Every structure is written in structure tokens, then in C-alpha cells.
Amino acid sequence: MRVTPRRGEHVLLCNVGGSIYAVRDMCTHDGGILGFGDLKEEVIECPRHGAKFDVTTGKAVAPPATAPIRTYPVRVQDGQIEVDLDA
């Protein structure tokens, strides 16, 4: 799920085995929108050039990207997903 907080930075929420992870919704290779890519287990693939990232750590796991994507702490409380954008 892609969400846009009030300050405008797009965040992608990913469900991996029942745990929710939040990452910046932008490929570090060329700015592609990761939310349009495929999530398989914990790896999301950028639809533009095929770069892959581990959404649990942010680490780039396949080229052409080498820099990690930003991750955010997530808390699920009373059915609400809370993402700490300032961490």
C-alpha cells in the first residue's frame, strides 16, 4: 500500500509474513516508484530497471541500485499502522 503523509514523502507499506514494514517509495537508482513493482517475500523489485531491495532492511540486493532505500519504524496499535517518519 502506498501512502502520502502530510509532508509529501511517499511511503510504501509492505506486509511480509504478517509483519508490516515501511520504506520510502522511491528507487535509489533512478527514482522509480517501487509501489508499482512486485513484492516477493521481503524483496521488492523496481519496475523500471529491475533493481531489488530488501524491505526489512532497506538493503539493495540486486543491481543496478547499490544504495539502500530508507526504512521507517512501524508500530501497529489497535489496528492502526503508525510510521515514524522522523526516525
C-alpha positions as a printed NumPy array, in Angstrom:
array([[  0.   ,   0.   ,   0.   ],
       [  1.329,   3.432,  -0.912],
       [  0.583,   6.341,   1.412],
       [  1.475,  10.028,   1.304],
       [  1.975,  11.67 ,   4.683],
       [  1.209,  15.361,   5.122],
       [  4.765,  16.404,   4.388],
       [  4.643,  14.769,   0.958],
       [  7.231,  11.98 ,   1.129],
       [  5.702,   8.824,  -0.361],
       [  5.896,   5.754,   1.854],
       [  5.296,   2.159,   0.83 ],
       [  3.832,  -0.256,   3.385],
       [  4.778,  -3.897,   2.82 ],
       [  3.268,  -6.955,   4.507],
       [  5.939,  -9.619,   4.9  ],
       [  4.651, -12.73 ,   6.643],
       [  2.174, -10.693,   8.686],
       [  4.709,  -8.038,   9.745],
       [  4.393,  -4.514,   8.328],
       [  7.451,  -2.671,   7.031],
       [  7.615,   0.898,   5.738],
       [ 10.09 ,   2.156,   3.125],
       [ 10.465,   5.278,   1.043],
       [  8.606,   4.65 ,  -2.201],
       [ 11.483,   5.589,  -4.483],
       [ 14.233,   3.534,  -6.106],
       [ 17.699,   4.824,  -5.287],
       [ 18.887,   4.027,  -8.807],
       [ 16.679,   6.428, -10.768],
       [ 13.723,   7.49 ,  -8.629],
       [ 11.261,   4.886,  -9.923],
       [  8.14 ,   4.23 ,  -7.85 ],
       [  8.652,   0.946,  -6.014],
       [  4.939,   0.613,  -5.265],
       [  4.372,  -0.338,  -8.905],
       [  6.861,  -3.211,  -8.584],
       [  6.455,  -6.774,  -7.358],
       [  6.941,  -7.767,  -3.725],
       [  8.051, -11.382,  -3.346],
       [  8.606, -12.352,   0.269],
       [ 10.782,  -9.498,   1.612],
       [ 12.18 ,  -8.295,  -1.741],
       [ 10.61 ,  -5.556,  -3.845],
       [ 11.624,  -5.086,  -7.47 ],
       [ 11.659,  -1.68 ,  -9.118],
       [  9.512,  -1.843, -12.262],
       [ 11.807,   0.481, -14.232],
       [ 15.176,  -1.29 , -14.322],
       [ 14.8  ,  -4.324, -12.058],
       [ 16.743,  -3.137,  -9.013],
       [ 15.74 ,  -5.124,  -5.922],
       [ 15.602,  -4.141,  -2.263],
       [ 15.025,  -5.993,   0.985],
       [ 12.116,  -4.081,   2.577],
       [ 13.013,  -5.379,   6.051],
       [ 16.454,  -3.722,   5.986],
       [ 16.391,  -1.349,   3.004],
       [ 19.484,  -3.003,   1.546],
       [ 19.903,  -3.061,  -2.254],
       [ 20.125,  -6.756,  -3.177],
       [ 20.273,  -6.587,  -6.997],
       [ 21.687,  -4.019,  -9.438],
       [ 21.52 ,  -1.543, -10.924],
       [ 20.849,   0.022,  -7.488],
       [ 23.669,  -0.053,  -4.962],
       [ 22.395,   2.412,  -2.337],
       [ 19.768,   1.272,   0.169],
       [ 16.239,   2.632,   0.361],
       [ 15.142,   4.441,   3.504],
       [ 13.23 ,   2.399,   6.058],
       [ 10.971,   3.693,   8.818],
       [  9.999,   2.191,  12.184],
       [  6.434,   0.836,  12.209],
       [  4.053,   0.16 ,  15.066],
       [  0.626,  -1.436,  14.787],
       [ -1.626,  -0.357,  17.633],
       [ -5.366,  -1.002,  17.897],
       [ -5.494,  -1.909,  14.204],
       [ -3.806,   1.347,  13.151],
       [ -0.448,   1.378,  11.369],
       [  1.842,   4.101,  12.69 ],
       [  5.034,   5.046,  10.841],
       [  7.738,   7.177,  12.477],
       [  8.917,   9.465,   9.67 ],
       [ 11.345,  11.308,  11.932],
       [ 13.439,   8.306,  12.952]])
